[in-house]
Amino acid sequence: MKKDLIFAPILLVLGILLCMLKVTLMPAHIAISIVGVVVLAIYTVLTKKNWKIKPLEIGMRASYGLALITGIVIKIKYIAVLGIVHKIFAILFVLALIALFVLKLVSSKKK
């Protein structure tokens, strides 16, 4: 749980910053997404044995990856539908991250 208390808030801040593209602008958006990949990879390696709800854990990480991939494709060739898909996966990532963090907090309080 200690690792979750460190990494989940960092990822949440990064996710919120990524959702604020009009404020951060594209160069910062790209840099933040790269930092997010690094933080998410470290978080995954350090906590993989402690996953309580594996489908939600995998879904959270997959939604970040799909948002990243669709974002890269949009940058190369803009397709309106991909813009919508990109935003949906970004929102799913943040929602899944919040849900996981709250569930882990609740389960740690019960112990």
N, C-alpha and C positions, 0 to 999 in steps of 0.2 A: 504494500500500500504506500510505503514511503516514496517509491519511484513514481507511482501514479500522482502523488501530491506535487512532485517536481515537474514531470513531463506533461501531464494533462493541462495544467494552466498555461504552460508555454505554448502548447499546440492550440489551445483555445484562443490565445492572443494572436497567434499567427493566422489562424483561421478567420478571425474577425478582421484583421488587417487585410487579408486577401479579399474579403467581401467588400472592402472599401476602396475599390480600384480608382474611383474618381478622386479620392483623397491622396492615395499613395502613388498614382500614376504607373505606367507600364514598367519602367526599369526597376522600380522598387517592388512591384508586383512579382516580377520574375525572380528577383533576389530573395524575396520572402518565401516564395514557393520552393526555391532550392534549399533554403534554411529549413523549411518545413519537412522536406524529404529527408534531410540528414537527421533532424530531431526525431521524426517518426521511425526511421530505421534504428536509431539507437534505442528508442523507447521499446520497439518491438523485440529487439535482441535481449534487452534487460528484463522484460516482463513476460516473455512467451510462456514460461512455465506456470505463471500465476493467472492465466486467462480464466475467468469464471464463466463468461458467456461467449464461447468461441465464435458462434455465427455473427454476433454483434461486433466482436473484436476484428474479425476478418472483414466484415462489411464496412467498418469504419476505415480501415486501411485501404480496402479496395476502392471505396468512394473517393478517397484522396488521390489514389493513383489514376482513376478514371477522369477525375477533374483535371489532373495534371496533363494527361494524354490529350484530352479534348482541348485543353488550353493551348497546347503546343500545335495541334492541328489547326486550330482557329488562327493562330499567329501566322502559320504558313499560308493557309487559304481559308478565308472567312466563309463559313457556311452558317446561315442563320439558325438552323436546327441545332447545330453543335453548340452555339452560344447558349441556347436554352438548356441543353443536356449538361453543359459545363456548369451552369449555375445550379441546376438541380443536384448534381453530385457534390458540389461545394457545400450546399446547404445540408445535404444528407451527412456529409462528413462532420460538420459542426454539431448537428443534432445527435448523431451517434456518439460523438465524443462526450457531449454533455450527459447523455443517458448513461454511458458507461461510468463516467466519473461519479455521478450521483449514486448509481447502484453500488459502486465500490465503497463510497463513503458510508452508505446505509449499512452495508454488510460488515464493515469494519466497526461501526458503532455497536452492532449487536454482539460482537465478540467481547 
